[in-house]
Amino acid sequence: MNNDESMMALDESLTAKFQDMVVDSMKSGAIDLNLYQEYDVKRGLRDSTGKGVLTGLTEISDVSGYRLVDGVKEPADGKLYYQGYDVEKLVGSGIEKRFAFEEVTYLLLFGHLPNEEQLSVFRGILTSLQELSGQFVRDVIMKAPSPNLMNGLQKSVLTLYSYDSNSDDISVPNVLRQSLQLIAKLPLISVYNYHAYRHFHYFDSLVIKPAKKELSTAENILQMLRPNGKYTQLEARVLDAALVLHAEHGGGNNSTFTNHVVTSSGTDTYSAVAASIASLKGPRHGGANLKVQQMFAELHKEVSDVTSETQIRAYLQKILKKEAFDQSGLIYGMGHAVYTLSDPRERILKLYAEKLAQEKDMTEEFKLYDRVEKIAAELLMNRSHVIKPVCANVDFYSGFIYTMLGIPQEMFTPIFAISRISGWSAHRLEELVNRGKIIRPAYKYVGHHSEYLDMEDRG
């Protein structure tokens, strides 16, 4: 019985009572917004300027959107460092010579760049852990595939717990072993979940391909997804760059902080990663690039001339007034909690998007993205309540790149997970090594105490 059938099973009187419960729950959950200011509550763990509240320390990555001038913060082009290394250098040095994602994963986990022998051994370990048993594919992935692949990823990761004889051992050596297994297996889990979903929901032919040990993660994703298994070198290099840029972004992003919180309770690796996947599924986090794609799809329908800056501006203003797209008032892919003048990941992806657009004969669409980016930044900065410059973020071009690569939209967020599990694993190990306290922020009670009434005295 699906959810719709479950609701239909309620008779009319129960359905009406359920609606009463909905009203009560909304009344019960509504808190006077003035109280947040009265008690100086850091909503979203951010202060009044939007800056994140300091809740921990990390050496894994550094995210910077300002520069200090005479002790005063001023907006600056964003910088992102992995274990102290500028990510723009990591992508730039690796993308033309070799695939960089595995090298960056090594860096995040172990704190230093590998030499040739270390990287070869590391790649060998990952490829030896790639396989998924036929039993697991049949009994877990093929059973009740989810329309949202992130739920399929959660289910698969949680079920791996049952296949691990040391599942609850949270010693560093064992967690490292589990992390490497998840890093190796998540590309297969994601692609296989997609094929199962397409087969059972749309009756597509079901073809499950194994990963090829000689290929990089980016190459394997493309060859496992595509029926003919073929791809160009530029396609694989661009996807590799996207994986590198999504691998890590500080301990404060929602899914990584979730991993810290859950890890601090002492739970197992599979539960911690499943919690991070749950966070990443949200459209405000990992699902934002899909929202960007949907927003551009509507723009094409609503704007008769996409080369007209006037028409684009009018459409974006309707979005901000909650009159267009999803009525959220958000221009997806624009703005960031830390970056001001620019997001370094967006800068890099934009360059690769332009290269790929040339190969795919989609230069005009790339130009549209460039127009929207500039106009949206101007509109957002002109709003009175914006107190810092607004730039495009990594989500603005990532979905466009995936679309040009022929990657289905259902796979957008799973690819983010394939990449970000490197960072999650590094942060989980950091939390365990430093033996931090269980993370428990405070919530102030602002309700009212009431006298208990016996059943017969209640209204």
C-alpha positions as CSV (number, residue, x, y, z in Angstrom):
1,M,0.0,0.0,0.0
2,N,1.5,3.4,-1.0
3,N,1.1,6.6,0.9
4,D,-1.8,7.8,-1.3
5,E,-3.6,4.5,-0.7
6,S,-3.0,4.8,3.0
7,M,-4.7,8.2,3.1
8,M,-7.6,6.9,1.0
9,A,-8.1,4.1,3.6
10,L,-9.1,6.7,6.2
11,D,-12.9,7.2,6.2
12,E,-14.3,10.8,6.0
13,S,-14.6,11.3,9.7
14,L,-11.0,10.3,10.4
15,T,-9.7,12.4,7.5
16,A,-11.5,15.4,9.0
17,K,-10.0,14.7,12.5
18,F,-6.6,14.4,10.9
19,Q,-7.0,17.9,9.4
20,D,-7.8,19.1,12.9
21,M,-4.6,17.5,14.1
22,V,-2.7,19.4,11.3
23,V,-4.1,22.7,12.5
24,D,-3.2,21.9,16.1
25,S,0.3,20.9,15.2
26,M,0.9,24.2,13.3
27,K,-0.5,26.2,16.3
28,S,1.6,24.3,18.7
29,G,4.8,24.7,16.7
30,A,4.5,28.4,16.0
31,I,6.9,30.5,18.1
32,D,6.8,34.3,18.3
33,L,9.6,35.4,16.0
34,N,10.3,38.4,18.3
35,L,11.5,36.0,21.0
36,Y,14.5,34.9,18.8
37,Q,15.7,38.5,18.9
38,E,14.9,39.0,22.6
39,Y,17.0,36.0,23.6
40,D,19.6,36.6,21.0
41,V,19.1,33.1,19.4
42,K,21.6,32.3,16.7
43,R,19.0,30.9,14.2
44,G,20.7,28.5,11.8
45,L,23.7,28.8,14.1
46,R,24.4,32.1,12.5
47,D,24.8,35.6,14.0
48,S,22.9,38.7,12.8
49,T,25.4,39.2,9.9
50,G,24.9,35.7,8.7
51,K,28.3,34.5,9.9
52,G,28.4,31.0,11.3
53,V,28.7,30.6,15.1
54,L,32.0,29.0,16.0
55,T,31.3,25.4,17.2
56,G,34.5,23.5,16.5
57,L,38.0,23.5,15.1
58,T,39.3,21.7,12.0
59,E,42.5,21.3,10.0
60,I,40.8,19.7,7.0
61,S,39.7,22.7,5.1
62,D,39.6,26.5,5.2
63,V,36.9,28.6,3.6
64,S,37.6,32.3,3.3
65,G,35.4,35.1,1.8
66,Y,37.0,38.1,3.4
67,R,40.4,39.8,3.8
68,L,41.6,41.7,6.9
69,V,42.6,45.3,6.3
70,D,43.8,47.1,9.4
71,G,41.8,44.6,11.5
72,V,38.6,45.2,9.5
73,K,37.0,42.5,7.4
74,E,36.5,43.5,3.7
75,P,34.9,41.4,1.0
76,A,37.4,39.5,-1.2
77,D,37.4,36.8,-3.8
78,G,36.8,33.5,-2.1
79,K,39.5,31.0,-1.3
80,L,39.2,27.3,-0.4
81,Y,42.0,25.2,1.0
82,Y,42.2,21.5,1.5
83,Q,44.6,20.6,4.3
84,G,46.3,24.0,3.6
85,Y,46.4,23.6,-0.2
86,D,44.6,26.0,-2.5
87,V,41.9,24.0,-4.3
88,E,42.5,26.0,-7.4
89,K,46.1,24.7,-7.5
90,L,44.9,21.2,-6.8
91,V,42.5,21.2,-9.7
92,G,44.8,23.1,-12.0
93,S,47.8,20.8,-11.3
94,G,45.9,17.6,-11.7
95,I,43.3,18.2,-14.3
96,E,45.7,18.4,-17.3
97,K,48.0,15.6,-16.2
98,R,45.9,13.0,-14.4
99,F,42.6,12.6,-12.6
100,A,42.7,14.4,-9.3
101,F,39.8,13.2,-7.2
102,E,41.6,10.2,-5.7
103,E,44.7,12.3,-5.0
104,V,42.5,14.9,-3.2
105,T,40.7,12.2,-1.3
106,Y,44.1,11.0,0.0
107,L,45.0,14.5,1.0
108,L,41.8,15.0,2.9
109,L,42.1,11.7,4.8
110,F,45.8,11.8,5.6
111,G,46.7,15.5,5.7
112,H,49.4,15.5,3.0
113,L,49.7,15.0,-0.7
114,P,50.8,11.5,-1.8
115,N,53.9,10.7,-3.7
116,E,53.6,8.5,-6.7
117,E,54.0,5.2,-4.8
118,Q,51.5,6.3,-2.0
119,L,48.9,7.3,-4.6
120,S,49.3,4.0,-6.5
121,V,48.8,2.0,-3.3
122,F,45.8,4.1,-2.4
123,R,44.2,3.6,-5.8
124,G,44.8,-0.1,-5.5
125,I,43.1,-0.2,-2.1
126,L,40.1,1.7,-3.4
127,T,39.7,-0.5,-6.6
128,S,39.9,-3.6,-4.4
129,L,37.0,-2.4,-2.4
130,Q,34.7,-1.4,-5.3
131,E,32.8,-4.6,-5.7
132,L,29.2,-5.1,-4.6
133,S,28.1,-8.7,-4.2
134,G,25.3,-9.9,-6.5
135,Q,23.3,-10.7,-3.3
136,F,23.6,-7.1,-2.1
137,V,22.6,-5.7,-5.5
138,R,19.6,-8.1,-5.8
139,D,18.3,-7.9,-2.2
140,V,19.0,-4.3,-1.4
141,I,19.3,-2.1,-4.5
142,M,16.8,-3.9,-6.7
143,K,14.1,-4.2,-4.0
144,A,11.7,-1.2,-3.8
145,P,13.9,1.3,-5.6
146,S,13.1,4.9,-4.6
147,P,12.2,7.7,-7.0
148,N,14.6,9.9,-5.0
149,L,17.9,8.2,-5.3
150,M,19.2,9.7,-2.0
151,N,16.8,7.5,-0.1
152,G,18.2,4.6,-2.0
153,L,21.7,5.6,-1.0
154,Q,20.7,5.8,2.6
155,K,19.1,2.4,2.5
156,S,22.1,0.9,0.8
157,V,24.6,2.5,3.2
158,L,22.6,1.4,6.3
159,T,22.3,-2.1,5.0
160,L,26.1,-2.4,4.6
161,Y,26.1,-2.3,8.4
162,S,24.7,-5.9,8.3
163,Y,27.5,-7.0,5.9
164,D,30.2,-5.8,8.3
165,S,31.4,-8.1,11.0
166,N,32.9,-5.1,12.9
167,S,30.1,-2.7,12.2
168,D,30.0,-1.0,15.7
169,D,33.8,-0.7,16.2
170,I,34.6,3.0,16.2
171,S,38.4,2.7,16.6
172,V,40.3,4.8,14.1
173,P,41.7,1.8,12.1
174,N,38.3,0.3,11.7
175,V,36.5,3.6,10.8
176,L,39.3,4.2,8.2
177,R,38.6,0.8,6.7
178,Q,34.9,1.5,6.6
179,S,35.4,4.9,5.1
180,L,37.6,3.6,2.3
181,Q,34.9,1.0,1.5
182,L,32.2,3.6,1.4
183,I,34.3,5.9,-0.8
184,A,34.9,3.0,-3.2
185,K,31.4,1.6,-3.3
186,L,29.3,4.8,-3.3
187,P,29.7,5.4,-7.1
188,L,28.4,1.9,-7.8
189,I,25.6,2.1,-5.3
190,S,24.5,5.4,-6.8
191,V,24.6,4.3,-10.5
192,Y,23.0,0.9,-9.7
193,N,20.2,2.6,-7.8
194,Y,19.6,4.8,-10.8
195,H,19.4,1.9,-13.2
196,A,17.0,0.0,-10.8
197,Y,14.8,3.1,-10.5
198,R,14.6,3.5,-14.3
199,H,13.9,-0.2,-14.8
200,F,11.1,-0.6,-12.3
201,H,9.5,2.8,-12.7
202,Y,9.9,3.4,-16.4
203,F,10.6,-0.2,-17.7
204,D,14.0,0.8,-19.2
205,S,16.3,-2.1,-20.0
206,L,18.3,-3.1,-16.9
207,V,22.1,-3.2,-17.6
208,I,24.4,-3.3,-14.6
209,K,28.1,-2.7,-15.4
210,P,31.0,-3.3,-13.0
211,A,33.5,-0.6,-12.3
212,K,36.7,-1.0,-14.3
213,K,39.8,-1.0,-12.1
214,E,42.0,0.9,-14.5
215,L,39.6,3.9,-14.6
216,S,39.2,6.9,-12.3
217,T,36.1,7.5,-10.3
218,A,34.9,10.1,-12.9
219,E,35.5,7.7,-15.8
220,N,33.7,4.9,-14.0
221,I,30.7,7.0,-13.3
222,L,30.3,7.9,-17.0
223,Q,31.0,4.4,-18.3
224,M,28.6,2.8,-15.8
225,L,25.8,5.3,-16.5
226,R,26.0,5.3,-20.3
227,P,24.6,2.4,-22.4
228,N,27.6,2.4,-24.7
229,G,30.1,3.2,-21.9
230,K,31.9,5.8,-24.0
231,Y,33.0,9.3,-23.0
232,T,35.4,12.0,-24.2
233,Q,38.5,12.9,-22.2
234,L,37.2,16.4,-21.7
235,E,33.9,15.0,-20.3
236,A,35.8,12.8,-17.8
237,R,38.2,15.7,-16.8
238,V,35.3,18.1,-16.2
239,L,33.5,15.6,-14.0
240,D,36.7,14.9,-12.1
241,A,37.1,18.6,-11.5
242,A,33.5,18.8,-10.2
243,L,34.2,15.9,-7.8
244,V,37.3,17.6,-6.5
245,L,35.4,20.9,-5.9
246,H,32.5,19.2,-4.1
247,A,34.7,16.9,-1.9
248,E,35.0,19.2,1.1
249,H,33.8,22.6,2.3
250,G,34.6,23.0,6.0
251,G,33.1,21.5,9.1
252,G,30.1,23.9,9.2
253,N,28.2,23.0,6.1
254,N,25.0,21.2,7.0
255,S,25.8,17.6,6.0
256,T,29.4,17.7,7.4
257,F,28.2,19.3,10.7
258,T,25.5,16.6,10.8
259,N,28.3,14.0,10.6
260,H,30.2,15.7,13.4
261,V,27.0,15.8,15.6
262,V,26.1,12.1,14.9
263,T,29.7,10.9,15.3
264,S,30.0,12.7,18.6
265,S,27.3,10.4,20.0
266,G,29.5,7.4,19.4
267,T,27.4,5.8,16.7
268,D,28.6,3.6,13.8
269,T,30.1,4.8,10.5
270,Y,27.1,3.7,8.4
271,S,24.6,5.6,10.6
272,A,26.8,8.7,10.5
273,V,27.1,8.6,6.7
274,A,23.4,7.9,6.3
275,A,22.6,11.0,8.4
276,S,24.9,13.1,6.2
277,I,23.2,11.8,3.1
278,A,19.8,12.7,4.6
279,S,21.1,16.3,5.1
280,L,22.5,16.5,1.6
281,K,19.2,15.5,0.1
282,G,17.6,18.8,1.1
283,P,17.1,21.4,-1.7
284,R,18.8,24.0,0.4
285,H,22.0,22.0,0.4
286,G,22.8,19.2,-2.1
287,G,19.6,19.6,-4.1
288,A,20.2,23.2,-4.9
289,N,21.8,22.6,-8.4
290,L,18.7,20.7,-9.4
291,K,16.6,23.7,-8.4
292,V,18.9,25.9,-10.6
293,Q,18.2,23.6,-13.6
294,Q,14.4,23.7,-12.9
295,M,14.6,27.5,-12.6
296,F,16.3,27.8,-16.0
297,A,13.8,25.4,-17.5
298,E,11.0,27.8,-16.4
299,L,12.9,30.8,-17.6
300,H,13.0,29.3,-21.1
301,K,9.2,29.0,-21.0
302,E,8.5,32.4,-19.5
303,V,11.1,34.6,-21.3
304,S,10.4,34.9,-25.1
305,D,13.9,36.3,-25.8
306,V,16.6,34.8,-23.6
307,T,19.2,37.2,-25.1
308,S,17.3,40.2,-23.8
309,E,18.7,41.4,-20.5
310,T,15.5,43.4,-19.9
311,Q,13.2,40.3,-20.1
312,I,15.6,38.3,-18.0
313,R,15.7,41.1,-15.4
314,A,11.9,41.2,-15.3
315,Y,11.6,37.4,-14.8
316,L,14.2,37.5,-12.0
317,Q,12.4,40.3,-10.3
318,K,9.2,38.2,-10.4
319,I,11.1,35.4,-8.7
320,L,12.3,37.8,-5.9
321,K,8.7,39.0,-5.4
322,K,7.6,35.3,-5.1
323,E,5.5,35.6,-8.2
324,A,7.5,33.1,-10.3
325,F,9.1,29.6,-10.2
326,D,8.5,28.0,-6.8
327,Q,7.3,31.2,-5.0
328,S,10.2,31.0,-2.5
329,G,11.7,34.3,-3.4
330,L,15.1,32.6,-4.0
331,I,17.2,32.8,-7.1
332,Y,18.9,29.4,-6.7
333,G,22.6,29.2,-7.2
334,M,23.1,32.8,-6.0
335,G,24.6,33.8,-2.6
336,H,26.7,32.1,0.0
337,A,27.0,32.2,3.8
338,V,30.8,32.8,3.6
339,Y,31.8,33.9,0.1
340,T,31.3,37.5,-0.9
341,L,32.9,38.6,-4.2
342,S,33.2,35.1,-5.6
343,D,33.0,31.4,-4.9
344,P,36.3,29.8,-6.0
345,R,34.5,26.6,-6.9
346,E,32.1,28.5,-9.1
347,R,35.0,30.3,-10.8
348,I,36.6,27.0,-11.7
349,L,33.4,25.3,-12.8
350,K,32.5,28.2,-15.0
351,L,35.7,27.8,-16.9
352,Y,35.1,24.1,-17.5
353,A,31.4,24.8,-18.3
354,E,32.5,27.1,-21.1
355,K,35.0,24.5,-22.5
356,L,32.4,21.8,-22.3
357,A,29.7,24.0,-23.9
358,Q,32.0,24.6,-26.9
359,E,32.4,20.8,-27.3
360,K,28.6,20.2,-26.9
361,D,27.6,23.1,-29.2
362,M,25.8,24.8,-26.2
363,T,27.7,28.1,-26.2
364,E,24.4,30.1,-26.4
365,E,23.1,28.4,-23.2
366,F,26.4,29.1,-21.4
367,K,26.0,32.8,-22.4
368,L,22.5,32.7,-20.9
369,Y,23.9,31.5,-17.6
370,D,26.5,34.2,-17.6
371,R,23.7,36.9,-18.2
372,V,21.5,35.5,-15.4
373,E,24.5,35.4,-13.0
374,K,25.4,39.1,-13.6
375,I,21.8,40.4,-13.5
376,A,20.9,38.3,-10.4
377,A,23.9,39.5,-8.5
378,E,23.0,43.1,-9.3
379,L,19.4,42.6,-8.2
380,L,20.3,40.9,-5.0
381,M,22.9,43.5,-4.0
382,N,20.4,46.3,-4.6
383,R,18.0,44.8,-2.0
384,S,18.1,46.9,1.1
385,H,18.6,44.0,3.6
386,V,21.7,42.6,1.8
387,I,24.8,43.7,3.8
388,K,27.5,42.0,1.7
389,P,28.1,41.4,-2.0
390,V,26.3,38.5,-3.5
391,C,28.0,36.0,-5.9
392,A,27.0,32.9,-7.7
393,N,27.9,29.7,-5.8
394,V,29.0,26.3,-6.9
395,D,25.5,25.1,-7.6
396,F,25.0,27.7,-10.3
397,Y,27.0,25.9,-13.0
398,S,27.3,22.3,-11.6
399,G,23.8,21.2,-12.8
400,F,24.5,22.8,-16.2
401,I,27.7,20.8,-16.4
402,Y,25.9,17.6,-15.4
403,T,23.2,18.2,-18.0
404,M,25.8,18.7,-20.7
405,L,27.5,15.5,-19.6
406,G,24.1,13.7,-20.1
407,I,23.9,12.9,-16.4
408,P,20.2,12.5,-15.5
409,Q,18.8,14.9,-12.9
410,E,18.1,12.1,-10.5
411,M,21.9,11.6,-10.2
412,F,22.8,15.2,-9.5
413,T,22.7,15.0,-5.7
414,P,24.1,11.4,-5.5
415,I,27.2,12.7,-7.4
416,F,27.5,15.3,-4.8
417,A,27.4,12.5,-2.2
418,I,30.0,10.5,-4.1
419,S,32.3,13.5,-3.9
420,R,31.5,14.8,-0.4
421,I,31.9,11.4,1.3
422,S,35.6,12.1,1.2
423,G,35.2,15.1,3.3
424,W,32.6,13.4,5.6
425,S,35.1,10.6,6.2
426,A,37.9,13.0,7.0
427,H,35.7,14.9,9.5
428,R,34.4,11.8,11.2
429,L,38.0,10.6,11.7
430,E,39.0,14.1,13.0
431,E,36.0,14.0,15.5
432,L,37.0,10.5,16.7
433,V,40.8,11.3,17.0
434,N,40.1,14.4,19.1
435,R,37.5,12.6,21.3
436,G,35.2,15.6,21.4
437,K,32.2,15.9,23.7
438,I,28.8,15.0,22.5
439,I,27.5,18.0,20.6
440,R,24.5,19.4,22.4
441,P,23.5,23.0,21.8
442,A,20.8,24.6,24.0
443,Y,17.2,25.4,23.2
444,K,15.3,27.7,25.5
445,Y,11.8,26.8,26.5
446,V,9.4,29.7,25.7
447,G,6.1,27.8,26.2
448,H,3.8,27.9,29.2
449,H,3.4,25.5,32.1
450,S,-0.1,24.1,32.7
451,E,-1.8,22.1,35.4
452,Y,-2.6,18.5,34.6
453,L,-6.3,17.8,34.0
454,D,-8.1,14.5,34.3
455,M,-9.7,13.2,31.1
456,E,-13.2,14.1,32.2
457,D,-12.2,17.7,32.9
458,R,-10.6,18.4,29.5
459,G,-12.5,20.4,27.0
